[in-house]
Amino acid sequence: CYSFCTLLGHIGHMSEIEADEDVVTPAAVDEFGTLVALLRDPEVPLHKKTVCLRRIRMSLSGDDPPIKELLNIDGCLETLVECLQDSRDSTKQFESAWAITNIASGTSEDTNAVANSGAVKVFSKFILDTKGNPESCNEDIVEQAVWAIGNIVCDDVRHRNMVLEGEPELFPTLIDMCSYRRLKTSVRNNTTWTISNLLRGKPVPPREVVIAALPLLVGNVMTPPNDDILMDSLWALSYYTDREDSRISDVLDGYPDVLPKLCENLKNPNGRFLGAPLRIIAQIATSSSDDHTNKILQSGVLPLIYNLLKPGICDRDGIKKECCWLLSNITAESPDQIQQVIDGDLVDLLVYYVKNGRPQDRKEAIWALVNLAYTGTNDQIATILPFVKDLMEVFGRIRHETIQFVELISQLADTQNDKFFDILDRDDLLKLQSTVILLIDESGEDDAGNKWRAHCNKVIQVMEKYEQYQNGSIVPSN
């Protein structure tokens, strides 16, 4: 959430509005009570009330705005909402809308106060009034209304649902507004941002409500009106495709050209548009449909992922993790798809991030290897063997992914016994067992302790197989 004053374009707009009121100054905190009382007084002229609102709004437009101090004035928010509804003076409405928008950009408590004040219904009416007749609306007020709704719905999924369910015509009206070319670019930018926020959060909003946004969002990705709209449309699609097969099909089957376009954004490791396309592609790979994953692979994404994973390339926080997460979803699918990961020389990079990555990178990288070990053929699983010693060295330094490590070692012992045990020695396994026992002691008798006990048993089974192999009583794997 952010306040109206933060964008350069809106600062310029503010200066234009105040050209004939340059003596107006931001209100001091100790003036709030007096100003609110003047707003309530029916004897105070409209133009003076507008000045009161402007001073309040200006005080909320700087760094560390005194939102709490304003809300502590009894009936303050209700008064601002009343001013918002006073159609006698559009400037007064605009100033109150701006002030409420800035309050909604504060803490969750501040946003909740706005959500419960009745402002949503008033803001929604300004937006709904554009339907079929956008030229007649006051763009400044509509833009504030859109911005306020965006701030409110991105704060809490309950607020999002309140808006979608309480104002069912609002979402389609916002979509229509993006096609009104006579509206200012900033209005269309903010409208796209608000649509993105209405798709955000879990549980995801009902598919039948939000699917209407797809033509707009995909169109913005294919032919971006500007960078801001492209960015918000990409994130909106990432929210829409969040781990639900039917929604993924809506995008991939309904708009087959969008996947190559998403991949284009991965070609520049330093590009602005990287995180959201990567998230969308990784989420498509979570689908239970092999066809969806095949479409990703056919799009040529793996060489792009290889490039992004190369050490020293694109160190932006989260990008390596998303790449490893994408690979973990692919290695969970089928041997044919795993082979493409192996052929793309990506196993080496996964091991690199297990050893050297940030904790979030390491977690996804080890899962990619675990999934390979459980889904791949014996020959494919054998591609991990050259790295076993390196991986065991990592086990000794970290504990966060011990469960995944145990799963990996257990599967290697089951499928690659002689080759695996030729690489390891008994001390490696004893160190792993000691780590698991320590975690059991720390967890006690609760569910976590039981989970560690189950994995300790797996380590013991691996050690027993190791002893059998050393004694010559285990049949070597082919």
N, C-alpha and C positions, 0 to 999 in steps of 0.2 A: 504494500500500500504506500502511496506517496501523495503529497499534497499538491494542490493546483499550482502553487507558486514555484515548484521545483523545475519546471521546464522553461527553457529560455524563451520560447515563443510566447508563453503565457506571461512571463515577466514583461515582455514588450507590450503585450496587450494591456496589462495592468497600468503601465505608464500612460498609455493613450487615454484610458478611462479617467485618470486622475489629473489630466492636463489642466483642467479648470478648477481643481481642488487641491493645489499643491501645498496648501497650508495644513491639510489634514495629516495628522500624525498617528502612529499606532497607539492604541490605548494602553495605559499602564494597568497593571493587575488591580491596583486599588480603585481604578475607575470602573471596573466591570459592573459592579452593583448599580452604580448611577446610570450607566449607559443602558442596562437592561430595563431599569425602571422607566427611563425615557421612552424606550421602545414600547412599553406597555401603556404609556399615558396617551389617551385619545386626544388630548389637547395639543400634543406636539405635532408640528407640521410634518408632512411626508418627507420633504427634502432634508429636514434635520434628522429624521429617523434614518434616512439613507446614510448620512454622515456618521451617525452612531454605529451603524452596521459596518461601514467601511473601516472605522477605527478598530472595531472588534476583529474584523477579518484580517486587517494588516498586522495586528498583534499575534495572530495565529499563523502568519505566513513566514516567520523567520525560523532560525534554528532553535530547537528546544522550545516550541511554542507552549504557552501556559494553558493548555487545554484543561487540565484538572482544576485549575483555579477558576476558570470560566464555568465549568460544569458544577462547581460547588455553589454557584449562585442559584438560589431556589427558582425553579421554573425557567431557567435560561434557555434550555434546548426547546422547550415548548414554545417560547416566545419567538425563537428563530424560525421554527416551522410555521408559525402564524404569519410571520413576515414573508416567508417563502410563498405563501398562498395569496398575498395581497396583490391582486392584478392591477391595481391602480398605478403602480410605479414599477416598471420592469427593472430599473436599476436597483431598486430596493430588493426585489426578488433575486437579482443576480448576486448582490453582496451577501445576502443571507444564504444563498445556495453555496457560494464559495466558502463562507465560514463553516457551514455544516460539513462540506466536503473535507475541509482541513481537520475538523474534529474526528471525522470517520477515518482519517489517515493516522490517528494516534494509536494508543494501545488497544488491545482486544476489549478491555473494559470500556474505553471511549467509543469504539466502533459499535459495541453492543448497545450502548446508550442511544446512539443514533438509530440503530436498527429497531429499537423499541419505542422510538419517539413519534412514529407516524410519518417520518420523512420519506420512507421508501414509497409509500402510496403517492405522495405529492410529486416526488421525482419521477415516478413511473408515468404519471399523467402528462408531465412535460414531454416525455419521450413518445408516449402513445399519440399525443396530439400531432406528431409529425407524420403520422400514417396518412398517405395519400395526398398530403398537402405540406410538404417540407418547407416550401418557400415562405409560408405564413408564420413559421415558428421563429422565436428569438434564439439564434444559434448559440449565443453566449450562455443563456440559461440552460438550453438543451445539453450543451457540452458539459456544464457543471453537473447536471442531473446524471448524465452517463458516467462521469468520473466518480461521483458519489456512490452510485450503485456498484461500480467496479471495486471501490475501496471496501464497501460493506461485504460483498459476496466473497472476496478473496480472504477475508479474515477467518471465516468459520463456515463449515459445510452446512450448519443449521441456517445461517443467514442465506446461503446460496439456495437452499431448498425453500426457504420462506419466500424468496423472490420468484423462483420458478413456479412454485405451486400457488402463491398468492396473486401473482400477476402473470397469468399464462400467456397473455398476448405480448408481453414485453420482449421475450427472446426473439420471436419472429420479426417484431418491429425493429429490433436492433440489427438483425440481418438485413432487412430492407434498407435501413439507413445507410448501410455501407455502399449501396448502389446509387445513392442520391449524389450525383457528381456536383450539384450546386452547393452542397454543404462544404464548409471549409475542410481542408486536409486534416487539420488537427482534430476536428470532430470525428472524422472517419477513423483516424488513428486510435482515438480514445474508445470509440465504439468497438473496434476489433479487440482492443485490450480487455474491455469489459466482457465481450463474448468469450474470450479465452478464460477469464476468471470464472465465468458461469459453467465452464466445462471442467473446472479444476476441483480436486478434492475427492476423498473416498468416504463412503461408497460413491461410485460414479453416478452422475445424474441419469435418469431414465433415457435409454437409447431412443425411444420414440419421440422424446422431447427435443433432443439435441442433434439428431441426425440431419435436421434441416439445415444446419450450418455447414455441412460438408461441401456443397458446391462453392460456397463463398471461400472457405478456408483453402480448399485445393486450388481454386482459381488464383488466390493470392500467392500460393506457393509456385504455381506454374508461371504466372505473369505478375510479379510483385509490383504493386503501385508505388511502394517505397520501402525502405529498410525496416522501419518500425512495424509496418503492417505485416511484412514477411516474418519478422521475428515472432510477433504475437500469434500469427497464424500457425507457424511451426509448433510452438508450444501448445496451442489449442489442439492440434492434431495429436500431439504426444499424449495429452490428457484423454482424448477420445479413444485412442487405441490401447489404453492401459489394460493389458492382459485379459482381453475378452475376445474370443474367436470371432463372434458375429460382427463386432465393431472393426476388427482387423479386416474381415472380408468386405465390409462396407467400403473401406478405403482401397484395398488391393484390387478387388474385383470390379468395383465401381469406377475406379480411376487408375487404370493400369500404367499410365505414364508418370504417376507421381513418384514411384519408387526410384526410377533412374534419376529423377530430379533431386530427390533426397540424397542420393549417392554423390551427385555433383558437388553438394555442399561439403562432402568429406574430403574432397581433393586438396583443399587448402588447409593445412594444419593450423595456420594462424588466422583463419577466417573467423568472422564474427558469428557466422551461422554454422555452428558445428555441434553444439550440445544437443539441441532439440532434434535435428535429423538423426543423430546417433541414437538418441533415446527411442525414437519411433521405430527405427530398424531393429533395435534390440528387443523392443516389445513385440514386434511382429514375430520374432524368433521364439517367443514364449508360447506361441499358438500350438495347440495340439495337432494341427494339420501339417503334415510333411510338405504339402503343396505350398503353404505359406513360406516355410523355410527354404524350399527349393527356389522360390521366386527371389528371395534375398540373395542366395548364392549365384543364381543366374544373372543377377544385376551387376556382378563383379565387385561385390563389397569386400571380399577377403583381402585382395591386394591393398585396398584402402585402409583396412584395419591394420594390416601389417605395417604400413607406413606410419600410422598414428601411434602404434605401439613401440616403434623404434626408440631406444633410449635417447634422450636429448631432443626429441621431436614433440612438440605440443605438450608442455608440462602444465597446462591449465588444469586446475583441480577438478577431478571427476571424469575427465576424458578417458584416462587409462582404465579406470574402473568400469566405465560403460563398455569399452571395447572388450574387456575380459568377461563382462556379464553377457555380452552378445555371443562370445565364443562358448561360454558355458551352456547357453541355451542351444547352440548348434550341436555341441558334443553330447547333448542329452537326447538327440533325435535318433539317428540311424548310422550304421557303419559307412554307408555311401557318403553321408554328409560329413562324418568324422574324417574320412579320407581326404576330403577337400581341405580341411583344416591342417592335416598333416602335410599334404602336398604344398600347402602355402607357407611351410616353415614356421608355423605359428606355435607349435609345441615348445620350441626353444624359448620363444618370447614369453609364453605362459610361465615357464620355469623361472625365467629371469624376474618376473614380477612376484612370484612366490618368494624369491630370495631377497629382492631389492625394492619391492614396491611399497607404497603407503599401505597402511592396514586395510583400507577399503579395496585397494587394488589386489592385495594378496588374497583376501577372502574370495573374490570372484575368480582369480586365477586358479586357486587350488580346487575350487568347485568344478572348473572346466576340466581339470585333470581327473578328478574323481568321476565325473560323468563319462569321460572317455574310457576310464578303466572299467566302468560298469556296462557301457553300451557298445564299446568297440569289439572287434575280433581280437583273437590272441596276438596276431601279428601287429595290429594297431596298438594294443596295450603295450607291446614290447618297445614301442618308441619312447616310452617313459623311462625304461630301464637305465639308459646312460646317465640319467639325472638323479638316480636314487640316492647316491651318496650326498649329493648337494642338498637334496630335499631333507634327508635325515639330519644334516647339519642345521638346517633351518628349524627343524622340530626342537632341537636343543635350545634355540634362542627365543622362541615365541610359544605362547600357549593358546592364543585366541582361536586358532583354527585346528586345535588338536583333534577334534572329532573328525574333521575332514581328512586329516593326515592318517588317522587310524583306519578310516574307511579305505583310503587309497592303498595303504600298506597291506591291509587284509585282502583286498582284491588282487593285488600283485602277487601275494603269496599263493592265492588260490589258482591263478591262471598262468603264472610264470615261475613256478616254484624253484626249479633248479637254477635257472638263470638269475632269479631274484636272490636266492640264498647264496649264490656264488659271489654276489656283490656285497651283501651285508655281512656283518659279523654279530656275535651274540651281544656285544656291548651296545650296539646301536639299538637293539630291541629292548635291552634292559633300561636304557635311558628313556625310551618312549614309555615303557611300563611305569617307571618312577614318576614321570610327569603325570600320567593318568591317576596313579595312586594318590599323588599330592592333591589333585583336583577333587578326588573322592573325599579326602579328609576335609578339604575346605568347604565342600558342599553339604556334608552331613547326611541326614537321613531323608531329605526331601526329594522331590522329583529329579532335581538336578543331580543329586548324588546317585540316584538309581540309573540315570542316563550314563554317568561316568563309569559306574560298575559294569554296565553292559558293554561298554567299549573296552574296559580293562579285560573283560573276558575274551574279546576279540584279539587283543594283544597276546594274551596267554595262548590262545589257539595258534597264532602265528609262531610263537616261540616253540610250541610243541611240534609244529610242522618243521621248523628249523632243525630241531633236535633229531627228528625222524630222518630228515634229509642227510644230516651229518652222519647218522648211523647207517645210511644206505637202505632205509626201510620205506622210502617214498619214491614213487615212480616219477621219473623226470617228465616234464611237460614237453610236448612236441615243438 
